[in-house]
Amino acid sequence: MSNGITETKVRYDRRDHYVYQDISGEVLWAPTDFIIELDRDPKTKRTYRKAIRRLFKFLNSGKHKLSWLEMNDSRMREFRAFCLNETTADSRYRGNENVAKQTVNSDFLMPIYNFYHWVQKQGTYHPNILGFDPANKFSYQITSSLLLKEIAVSRNEKPNNNSLYPELYRDCDTRSRNRKDASEYELEELNNYIVNEYQGYERASLLLIAQIMNETGSRPISVSSYRRLQFSKEIIEREFFLNKQDSLSIVPKLAKQGNTMPVSFRFSTVLAVRNFIENDLEEFLTNIDTVNYDGHLFIDPNNYKPLTAENISKVFSEITTELGWPKGKSIYSLRHKFSGDSLDKHLDAAIELGFSANETAIALQMEKEMTHRSSGSLEDYISSRKRTMQQTESFKKSLKISELESDKTRLELERQKAIESAEQKDAENQALLLEIQKLQSQLKDGDIN
C-alpha cells in the first residue's frame, strides 16, 4: 500500500484479520483492533477497510504528515474533499458528481466517523476525540452525536444524520432517483455477464429475476415470494384464452408494507416463467432434496432455501459492482427503468390517440402498475383508457421490442448451454478414451485375465 501504510491479511483461528503498520513497521493498533472487533458482514468490512486506507492516505498526502489523532472538524472537511477528488479520478466514474458525493458519504465519511466513535469509547487513545456537548463542558476535536445515539431510549430521541455526521455532503440529494434507472445497454451488459459467469439453475434464475424486474416493475421482496403454482398452465389458459385478458395479475405473497396490489405479467413474461419452471426449476428440484420445498420460484442454490429479497439485492450488487456501475445502481434500477419505460409508453399512446397527455391520469395508471397505493378516484377511466391504448401502434411496437429483447437473451443462453454441453461431452469422451487406452495397455502387458 502506498504512502507508508501497509495492510497485511493474517489468517488466525479460521478467520481473516488485518494488521495496519506504518513505514517503520510499527503496528497501528487502533485501526487493527477496530477492524477485528467490527461485527459486520464481509462486504461492509471491505468498505470500512477501504475507508481506513483512504484516511491514512489523506494523512500522509500533505507536506506535513499528520497523526490520525490530530483529526478535527476542519480536517474532516479536507478529508471529504480529498475523497471526492479520488472518487472522481477513478476510471469507473460516470460523471455524476451527486453520485460521487453519495459514495464519499457512505463509503468514507460515515465509516471514519464510526471509527473515531469506537476510538472515543476505548478511553485509551484520546480523552475527547469525538463527541457532542451542548453545555460546552468538554471540547471535542470531531463533532458528532454518535455517543448520544447509543443512550437514546426511543427512536424519537435518536439524533439525525446532521448531528451524527456533521460533515457529510448535504447538496447531493440522496433521495433523488435521477439517473438510477438502468439503460438498455446496462441491461444487456447485466444479462451478458450472468450468461458468461454463472451456470445451470443459478444462471437461469438470475436472468429471469432481471427480466421480471424489467418487464413488471416488481420489487425484490415480491420477486422472492412468487410461487410456481401462481403460473400454472390452468391459470394461464383461463386468463389468457378463456377470459381474454391481456396480462396475468399476480398478487405477491410478500410485498412492501403488506401491499396486496397485483403485479401485471404480460404474456411474453409469463411464457419465460413457464419455460423456466418446466426446464431449469424441474431439473434443479430433481437433483436436490425437496422435502422442505414449498413452491417458491427462486431457491438459493447453496442452501436450497427460498431466495430472499436480501439475497437478490446482494448478488446483483456484487454483479453490478464487478461491471463498474456507479453506487446506487443495481437490481432496483430495473424497477426504475420499468417506470420510465411505462411513462414513455403511456405518453406515446396518448399522443397517437389524440388524447391530452393528462399527467393525473397517467400518474394514476402508473401508480397501479408500480403497485403504489392510491385512492384510485379515476380507476374506471384509467382502466378504459388502458384498454384503448393497448390497440395503438406505439404500444404494439414497445411490446414487440420487449419480446425481441427477451428472445435475444434466451437465444444467447441456449447458445451458452450448447457450448457447455459440448465441452462436457468432450471431457467425457476424453476420459473414456484414456480409460480405453489404459485397458488396452493392461491387455498388452497381460495384466487382465
Backbone torsions as a table, in degrees:
resi	resn	phi	psi	omega
1	MET	NA	142.6	-176.8
2	SER	-76.1	172.6	174.3
3	ASN	66.5	27.1	171.7
4	GLY	76.1	9.1	178.8
5	ILE	-118.0	130.9	179.0
6	THR	-118.6	144.6	174.6
7	GLU	-117.5	118.3	-177.0
8	THR	-115.4	126.6	177.7
9	LYS	-84.0	130.0	-179.5
10	VAL	-123.9	127.8	178.2
11	ARG	-92.3	116.2	-179.1
12	TYR	-143.0	133.2	178.3
13	ASP	53.4	44.0	178.0
14	ARG	60.8	24.2	177.4
15	ARG	-134.3	150.9	176.3
16	ASP	-89.6	129.3	176.1
17	HIS	-122.4	159.6	-176.0
18	TYR	-128.5	125.8	-178.1
19	VAL	-108.6	129.6	179.5
20	TYR	-106.4	132.9	-178.2
21	GLN	-133.7	148.8	176.1
22	ASP	-86.4	-174.4	-173.6
23	ILE	-63.4	-25.7	180.0
24	SER	-86.6	-3.0	-179.7
25	GLY	92.5	-0.5	179.9
26	GLU	-73.2	133.6	-178.2
27	VAL	-72.6	132.8	173.9
28	LEU	-92.2	96.5	-169.2
29	TRP	-70.8	-29.5	-178.4
30	ALA	-61.0	-58.4	178.0
31	PRO	-65.3	-32.5	179.0
32	THR	-62.7	-50.9	-179.4
33	ASP	-67.9	-34.8	180.0
34	PHE	-60.9	-47.1	180.0
35	ILE	-67.3	-35.7	178.1
36	ILE	-62.7	-41.9	-175.8
37	GLU	-86.1	-6.8	-177.5
38	LEU	-68.7	110.1	-177.0
39	ASP	-91.9	73.9	-179.1
40	ARG	-134.2	168.0	178.5
41	ASP	-71.6	161.0	-175.7
42	PRO	-55.2	-37.7	-179.0
43	LYS	-64.7	-43.4	178.9
44	THR	-66.2	-37.6	177.2
45	LYS	-61.1	-38.9	177.9
46	ARG	-61.6	-38.8	178.5
47	THR	-63.4	-44.6	179.9
48	TYR	-65.9	-38.5	177.6
49	ARG	-63.5	-41.2	178.4
50	LYS	-62.6	-40.1	179.4
51	ALA	-65.4	-40.9	178.4
52	ILE	-61.8	-44.7	179.5
53	ARG	-63.1	-41.1	179.3
54	ARG	-65.0	-37.4	178.5
55	LEU	-60.3	-48.3	-177.3
56	PHE	-72.3	-27.3	173.2
57	LYS	-64.9	-40.8	176.8
58	PHE	-64.0	-45.6	-177.7
59	LEU	-61.4	-28.2	-178.2
60	ASN	-102.8	9.9	-174.9
61	SER	-88.6	-20.2	-176.2
62	GLY	-88.1	-179.8	177.5
63	LYS	-65.0	-38.4	-179.2
64	HIS	-109.6	118.6	-179.2
65	LYS	-66.9	133.8	-177.9
66	LEU	-104.4	150.1	170.8
67	SER	-83.9	148.2	179.5
68	TRP	-65.0	-17.5	177.0
69	LEU	-81.8	-4.1	179.5
70	GLU	-95.5	5.8	179.5
71	MET	-67.1	141.3	176.0
72	ASN	-146.2	-175.6	-176.9
73	ASP	-59.5	-42.6	-179.2
74	SER	-62.4	-42.8	-179.9
75	ARG	-74.3	-24.6	173.1
76	MET	-65.2	-37.7	176.7
77	ARG	-67.0	-38.7	176.2
78	GLU	-65.2	-40.7	178.0
79	PHE	-62.3	-40.4	177.7
80	ARG	-58.2	-47.7	179.8
81	ALA	-65.3	-38.3	178.5
82	PHE	-61.5	-44.6	180.0
83	CYS	-65.5	-38.9	179.1
84	LEU	-64.2	-41.0	178.8
85	ASN	-64.1	-41.3	178.7
86	GLU	-66.0	-39.1	-178.1
87	THR	-68.0	-44.1	-179.4
88	THR	-72.3	-19.1	177.5
89	ALA	-83.2	-12.3	179.9
90	ASP	-65.7	143.2	-177.9
91	SER	-64.7	-20.3	-179.9
92	ARG	-86.2	-2.3	-179.2
93	TYR	-65.1	128.5	-175.5
94	ARG	-101.9	13.3	174.9
95	GLY	86.1	8.3	179.3
96	ASN	-103.4	103.2	-175.1
97	GLU	-66.3	-33.8	178.2
98	ASN	-60.4	-42.9	178.0
99	VAL	-64.7	-40.0	178.4
100	ALA	-62.1	-40.8	178.7
101	LYS	-66.6	-38.7	176.6
102	GLN	-62.8	-38.6	177.1
103	THR	-62.7	-44.1	177.9
104	VAL	-60.6	-44.0	179.1
105	ASN	-58.5	-52.0	-171.3
106	SER	-82.8	-33.7	-174.2
107	ASP	-94.1	-17.6	-175.8
108	PHE	-127.8	-57.8	-174.3
109	LEU	-64.9	-50.6	-177.6
110	MET	-62.5	-44.8	175.3
111	PRO	-59.8	-37.9	-179.1
112	ILE	-71.2	-37.7	172.8
113	TYR	-57.6	-43.4	-179.5
114	ASN	-69.4	-30.2	173.9
115	PHE	-63.6	-47.9	179.9
116	TYR	-70.1	-27.1	173.2
117	HIS	-63.1	-44.5	176.7
118	TRP	-62.0	-42.5	179.5
119	VAL	-59.6	-44.6	-179.7
120	GLN	-60.2	-40.9	-177.8
121	LYS	-69.4	-22.4	179.8
122	GLN	-68.6	-33.8	177.8
123	GLY	71.5	14.2	-176.6
124	THR	-119.7	-23.8	-175.1
125	TYR	-90.9	-39.4	-176.3
126	HIS	-160.5	132.3	-175.2
127	PRO	-68.9	-33.9	-174.8
128	ASN	-139.8	56.8	-177.7
129	ILE	-77.4	-35.2	-177.3
130	LEU	-147.3	136.3	176.8
131	GLY	165.9	-177.6	179.3
132	PHE	-144.2	127.8	-178.4
133	ASP	-135.9	98.9	-177.8
134	PRO	-61.6	-23.1	-179.4
135	ALA	-85.7	-4.5	178.6
136	ASN	58.8	33.7	175.4
137	LYS	-78.1	-27.4	179.2
138	PHE	-123.9	153.6	178.0
139	SER	-111.1	115.5	-179.5
140	TYR	-104.1	139.8	179.4
141	GLN	-71.0	-40.2	-179.1
142	ILE	-116.0	121.2	-177.3
143	THR	-83.3	124.3	177.9
144	SER	-166.2	148.1	178.8
145	SER	-101.6	21.5	-178.6
146	LEU	-59.6	-33.8	177.8
147	LEU	-66.0	-37.7	-179.7
148	LEU	-70.3	-28.6	178.6
149	LYS	-60.4	-37.4	-176.8
150	GLU	-68.1	-29.3	-175.4
151	ILE	-100.1	-0.2	178.7
152	ALA	-64.7	134.7	-176.4
153	VAL	-93.2	-10.3	178.4
154	SER	-147.0	163.2	-180.0
155	ARG	-62.5	-35.6	-178.8
156	ASN	-65.9	-26.3	-178.8
157	GLU	-86.0	-12.2	-177.7
158	LYS	-71.1	139.1	179.1
159	PRO	-66.0	154.9	176.3
160	ASN	-88.7	177.1	-176.2
161	ASN	-62.4	-27.4	-180.0
162	ASN	-62.7	-33.1	179.3
163	SER	-96.6	-24.1	176.9
164	LEU	-73.2	-42.1	-177.3
165	TYR	-131.6	76.0	-171.8
166	PRO	-60.4	-27.6	-173.7
167	GLU	-98.6	15.8	174.3
168	LEU	-64.9	153.6	171.0
169	TYR	-65.7	128.1	-178.3
170	ARG	-106.8	-3.8	-173.7
171	ASP	-109.0	25.5	-176.1
172	CYS	-110.5	5.4	173.7
173	ASP	50.2	68.4	-176.1
174	THR	-64.8	-19.0	-179.9
175	ARG	-87.6	-10.9	-177.2
176	SER	-69.1	140.1	178.1
177	ARG	-102.1	9.4	-179.7
178	ASN	-60.0	133.1	176.9
179	ARG	64.9	16.2	174.7
180	LYS	-93.5	-3.0	177.2
181	ASP	-81.8	141.5	-179.9
182	ALA	-76.3	145.5	176.0
183	SER	-87.5	169.4	176.4
184	GLU	-61.0	-39.3	179.0
185	TYR	-62.3	-42.8	-178.9
186	GLU	-67.5	-35.6	176.0
187	LEU	-63.8	-43.6	177.9
188	GLU	-63.7	-41.0	177.9
189	GLU	-60.9	-42.1	179.3
190	LEU	-63.6	-47.8	-179.4
191	ASN	-62.6	-42.0	179.8
192	ASN	-63.4	-38.7	178.9
193	TYR	-63.5	-44.3	-179.4
194	ILE	-63.0	-43.6	-179.4
195	VAL	-60.2	-40.4	-173.9
196	ASN	-86.1	-25.7	-172.6
197	GLU	-105.0	-12.4	-178.5
198	TYR	-122.3	165.0	-178.5
199	GLN	-136.7	161.9	170.3
200	GLY	58.3	-142.3	-176.2
201	TYR	-60.7	-39.6	-178.3
202	GLU	-61.5	-43.0	179.1
203	ARG	-62.9	-47.9	-178.3
204	ALA	-62.6	-39.4	-178.6
205	SER	-69.2	-39.7	179.1
206	LEU	-66.1	-39.5	177.2
207	LEU	-63.6	-41.4	-179.3
208	LEU	-69.4	-37.8	177.1
209	ILE	-60.0	-44.8	179.1
210	ALA	-63.2	-40.0	179.9
211	GLN	-66.4	-43.0	179.6
212	ILE	-64.1	-43.1	178.7
213	MET	-61.8	-40.9	-176.2
214	ASN	-74.2	-34.4	-172.9
215	GLU	-100.5	-11.6	178.6
216	THR	-124.5	-15.8	-177.4
217	GLY	75.0	15.3	-179.4
218	SER	-60.7	148.1	172.1
219	ARG	-82.6	156.3	177.8
220	PRO	-55.6	-37.6	-179.1
221	ILE	-63.2	-36.2	178.3
222	SER	-73.4	-42.0	178.7
223	VAL	-57.7	-40.0	-178.3
224	SER	-66.7	-18.2	-173.4
225	SER	-103.2	-4.7	-178.7
226	TYR	-64.5	141.3	-178.7
227	ARG	-113.6	155.6	-179.9
228	ARG	-61.0	-40.9	-176.2
229	LEU	-65.6	-21.1	177.9
230	GLN	-69.0	-14.3	-179.5
231	PHE	-121.2	34.1	-179.3
232	SER	-68.2	157.0	179.6
233	LYS	-60.8	-37.3	-179.2
234	GLU	-62.1	-44.1	179.7
235	ILE	-66.1	-42.5	-179.0
236	ILE	-63.2	-46.2	179.5
237	GLU	-63.1	-40.8	-179.2
238	ARG	-64.6	-47.2	-174.1
239	GLU	-74.6	-44.2	-174.0
240	PHE	-85.4	-35.7	-172.5
241	PHE	-103.8	-34.5	178.7
242	LEU	-88.5	-49.3	-178.6
243	ASN	-86.6	-5.3	176.7
244	LYS	57.5	35.1	178.1
245	GLN	-78.0	151.5	178.9
246	ASP	-92.1	-7.8	178.1
247	SER	-153.2	162.4	178.3
248	LEU	-104.4	121.8	-179.4
249	SER	-89.2	119.3	-179.4
250	ILE	-116.1	123.7	175.4
251	VAL	-92.5	114.3	-179.3
252	PRO	-61.8	144.7	175.8
253	LYS	-68.8	-28.0	176.0
254	LEU	-127.8	140.2	178.2
255	ALA	-153.5	164.2	-179.0
256	LYS	-59.4	125.3	177.3
257	GLN	54.9	35.1	176.3
258	GLY	70.0	20.2	-179.3
259	ASN	-59.0	135.7	179.9
260	THR	-113.1	16.0	179.5
261	MET	-73.1	139.2	-178.1
262	PRO	-76.3	155.1	174.7
263	VAL	-106.2	134.7	-177.4
264	SER	-90.6	123.7	176.5
265	PHE	-108.2	119.9	175.5
266	ARG	-72.8	164.5	-172.9
267	PHE	-59.0	-41.3	-179.2
268	SER	-63.2	-37.5	178.3
269	THR	-69.2	-40.3	178.6
270	VAL	-62.2	-41.0	178.2
271	LEU	-61.7	-39.1	178.1
272	ALA	-63.4	-40.0	178.3
273	VAL	-65.0	-44.5	179.6
274	ARG	-62.6	-41.4	177.7
275	ASN	-61.1	-41.0	177.7
276	PHE	-63.5	-44.7	-178.5
277	ILE	-63.2	-47.4	-173.5
278	GLU	-74.0	-20.8	-177.5
279	ASN	-113.3	-73.8	-172.7
280	ASP	-66.7	-46.4	-177.6
281	LEU	-67.1	-45.5	-179.6
282	GLU	-60.9	-42.8	179.1
283	GLU	-63.9	-41.7	179.8
284	PHE	-63.9	-44.8	-178.9
285	LEU	-66.2	-30.3	178.7
286	THR	-65.5	-29.6	-174.5
287	ASN	-97.7	2.7	179.8
288	ILE	-128.0	168.0	174.9
289	ASP	-77.6	114.8	-174.3
290	THR	-100.7	21.0	-178.5
291	VAL	-57.4	-42.1	-176.0
292	ASN	-95.9	8.9	-177.6
293	TYR	-73.2	124.8	-177.3
294	ASP	-115.3	22.2	171.2
295	GLY	97.0	6.2	-180.0
296	HIS	-66.0	145.4	174.7
297	LEU	-68.2	-41.5	-171.2
298	PHE	-114.4	122.7	-176.5
299	ILE	-122.2	142.7	175.6
300	ASP	-70.7	117.3	-176.8
301	PRO	-68.5	-10.2	-179.3
302	ASN	-89.1	-36.8	-178.3
303	ASN	-124.1	0.2	176.4
304	TYR	64.2	20.6	175.1
305	LYS	-98.4	159.7	178.3
306	PRO	-56.1	138.0	178.0
307	LEU	-70.0	127.6	-179.1
308	THR	-92.8	167.9	176.8
309	ALA	-60.4	-37.2	178.5
310	GLU	-65.0	-40.7	177.0
311	ASN	-59.5	-46.1	-177.9
312	ILE	-61.8	-48.7	-179.2
313	SER	-62.2	-38.4	-177.2
314	LYS	-67.2	-48.8	-176.0
315	VAL	-66.5	-38.6	178.8
316	PHE	-73.0	-29.8	174.9
317	SER	-64.3	-40.6	177.7
318	GLU	-64.2	-40.4	-179.6
319	ILE	-65.9	-49.5	-176.5
320	THR	-68.9	-27.0	173.4
321	THR	-66.6	-43.1	177.1
322	GLU	-62.1	-34.8	-180.0
323	LEU	-77.6	-10.4	178.8
324	GLY	82.6	19.4	176.1
325	TRP	-65.0	145.1	179.4
326	PRO	-65.9	155.5	-179.7
327	LYS	-58.2	136.5	-178.9
328	GLY	100.1	-8.7	177.9
329	LYS	-114.7	112.3	177.1
330	SER	-149.9	-143.7	-175.0
331	ILE	-60.1	-35.0	-179.4
332	TYR	-65.6	-18.9	178.6
333	SER	-65.3	-22.7	177.0
334	LEU	-71.3	-31.2	173.8
335	ARG	-67.4	-40.8	175.8
336	HIS	-63.2	-39.6	178.5
337	LYS	-62.2	-43.9	178.3
338	PHE	-58.6	-41.8	-179.9
339	SER	-62.1	-46.8	179.7
340	GLY	-65.2	-42.0	178.6
341	ASP	-62.9	-39.4	180.0
342	SER	-64.5	-41.9	178.9
343	LEU	-61.4	-46.0	179.0
344	ASP	-60.5	-41.4	-178.3
345	LYS	-63.4	-45.1	-179.0
346	HIS	-66.6	-39.0	178.9
347	LEU	-66.0	-44.0	179.7
348	ASP	-61.9	-43.2	-179.3
349	ALA	-65.4	-40.4	-180.0
350	ALA	-62.7	-41.4	179.9
351	ILE	-66.7	-42.6	-179.2
352	GLU	-63.0	-37.1	-178.3
353	LEU	-82.8	-7.7	-178.1
354	GLY	80.2	14.9	176.4
355	PHE	-76.5	157.8	167.5
356	SER	-73.2	132.3	179.1
357	ALA	-74.7	66.8	-175.6
358	ASN	-65.7	115.9	-175.7
359	GLU	-63.0	-35.8	-179.2
360	THR	-64.6	-45.5	-179.1
361	ALA	-64.6	-45.4	-179.9
362	ILE	-65.2	-40.7	179.1
363	ALA	-62.1	-40.7	179.1
364	LEU	-64.5	-41.6	178.1
365	GLN	-63.4	-41.4	-179.6
366	MET	-68.9	-34.2	175.8
367	GLU	-58.7	-39.5	178.7
368	LYS	-68.1	-44.9	-179.6
369	GLU	-64.8	-35.1	-179.3
370	MET	-88.3	4.4	-178.4
371	THR	53.5	43.7	171.2
372	HIS	-93.1	136.0	178.9
373	ARG	-65.1	137.5	179.5
374	SER	-151.6	156.9	178.6
375	SER	-65.5	-26.5	176.4
376	GLY	63.8	36.7	-176.0
377	SER	-64.4	-25.2	179.3
378	LEU	-110.1	29.1	-173.4
379	GLU	-57.8	-45.3	-178.1
380	ASP	-61.8	-42.9	179.3
381	TYR	-63.7	-43.0	-177.7
382	ILE	-63.9	-43.9	-179.0
383	SER	-61.8	-42.2	178.1
384	SER	-64.5	-42.3	179.9
385	ARG	-63.4	-38.1	-179.8
386	LYS	-63.8	-43.9	-179.9
387	ARG	-61.5	-38.9	178.5
388	THR	-67.1	-42.2	-178.2
389	MET	-62.1	-30.0	-176.9
390	GLN	-70.4	-8.8	177.1
391	GLN	-94.4	-3.4	-176.7
392	THR	-79.0	156.4	178.7
393	GLU	-66.0	-36.2	-179.1
394	SER	-64.1	-39.3	178.9
395	PHE	-67.3	-45.0	-179.5
396	LYS	-63.3	-36.6	179.0
397	LYS	-64.5	-46.6	179.8
398	SER	-63.4	-35.9	179.0
399	LEU	-66.2	-42.6	179.7
400	LYS	-65.1	-41.2	177.9
401	ILE	-60.0	-44.8	179.3
402	SER	-61.0	-42.1	-179.8
403	GLU	-65.7	-40.4	179.1
404	LEU	-65.0	-38.6	177.8
405	GLU	-63.9	-41.2	178.5
406	SER	-64.6	-41.4	179.0
407	ASP	-64.0	-38.4	179.3
408	LYS	-61.9	-44.9	178.1
409	THR	-64.7	-41.4	-179.0
410	ARG	-63.4	-43.8	-179.8
411	LEU	-65.0	-38.5	178.0
412	GLU	-65.1	-38.8	177.9
413	LEU	-65.0	-44.0	179.5
414	GLU	-64.3	-37.7	176.9
415	ARG	-62.1	-44.1	-179.9
416	GLN	-65.6	-39.9	177.4
417	LYS	-61.9	-41.4	179.6
418	ALA	-63.4	-40.7	178.1
419	ILE	-63.1	-46.1	-179.2
420	GLU	-65.1	-38.7	178.1
421	SER	-63.6	-41.8	178.7
422	ALA	-64.9	-40.1	178.5
423	GLU	-65.1	-40.0	178.1
424	GLN	-64.8	-42.4	178.9
425	LYS	-63.3	-40.2	178.6
426	ASP	-63.5	-41.1	178.3
427	ALA	-63.8	-40.4	178.6
428	GLU	-65.0	-40.2	178.9
429	ASN	-64.7	-39.3	178.4
430	GLN	-64.5	-41.0	178.8
431	ALA	-65.3	-40.2	178.6
432	LEU	-65.7	-39.8	178.6
433	LEU	-62.2	-42.2	178.1
434	LEU	-63.3	-39.4	179.2
435	GLU	-65.1	-40.6	178.4
436	ILE	-63.6	-44.3	178.8
437	GLN	-62.0	-36.8	178.2
438	LYS	-65.2	-43.8	179.3
439	LEU	-66.2	-40.1	178.1
440	GLN	-62.6	-38.6	178.9
441	SER	-65.9	-41.0	179.1
442	GLN	-65.4	-40.8	178.4
443	LEU	-63.2	-41.4	-179.7
444	LYS	-64.1	-37.8	-179.3
445	ASP	-83.7	-5.0	179.2
446	GLY	77.2	23.6	-178.1
447	ASP	-82.1	-15.4	-178.6
448	ILE	-108.9	128.1	-179.3
449	ASN	-75.5	NA	NA
